[in-house]
Amino acid sequence: MFRKFRIGVLLLILLFVALNTWLDSVYSRNWKGPLQVVLYPVNIDGSDASERFIQQLSRDDLDKLETFFAEQAALYRLNVSTPLRFAIAPELKQAPPLPPEHGSRFDIMMWSLQLRWFTWRTPDPPGPTPTIRLFWLFHDGAHNTVLPHSTGLQKGLMGIAHAFADANMAGANLVVVAHELLHTLSATDKYDLDTRQPFYPDGYADPGQQPLYPQNEAELMAGRIPLSDHEAEQPRSLQQVIIGPLTAREIGWIKQP
């Protein structure tokens, strides 16, 4: 009898999680008003450089993100003039759980649940209740030349964005935030996972350009500017990035026919 009761409770929990995930997905892409996004800075390596960089984060960083998404949304005639509003929470002293390296599907599922639990326990900053929560993990650029893989999850509308604690990388950091943010809204990657080369044509900012190379901008979900069919470089700021038609359709800026 107890076993049946336990199974019933588990099924109810799974049903609640599935329903909540579906409602989040629908609400986050109906674009009836701006979505609230909160960034939680974390000094992931405990370095002085990361701490100083976090203390220097300002409203200017958020304005650049809001302006980018507003300008891109206007190109698709979205009814909301400012589709995304950003806020920075106080620095977190505890890091979120990180995804397992080369983990099995079960390992990734368990990590996702752990991240969801961590996110639920993390206090929101003053202001409107956030729709999307991203943990912004800073690394000392003097000791890290390659960052761990960032991730954004549609289930739970949350994500992890790794960044360099380096003023020269401030613009590139915002590109990573924007990329992972759109993952939470169902946007898919548009690059080869092995080579990091953008897919043609959906991963190109201007697939009709003649000559095709070098491209001048990156498609956000491709993440890189194609210089040739086997070379690409990371954009230095959001001014070198656009949101392409397929990505716009995935996040609900273009309605399905």
ABEGO torsion letter per residue (X at the ends): XAAAAAAAAAAAAAAAAAAAAAAAAAAAAAGABBBBBBBBBBBAAGBAAAAAAAAABBAAAAAAAAAAAAAAAAAAGBABABABBBBBBBBBABBBBBBBBGBBAAAAAAAAAAAAAAAAABBBBBEBBBABBBBBBBBBAAABABBBBBBBBABGGBBBBBBBBBAAAAAAAAAAAAAAAAAAAGBBBABBAAAGBBBOAAABABAABOBAOBBABBBAAAGBBBABAABBBBBABAAABBBBAAAAAAAGABBBX
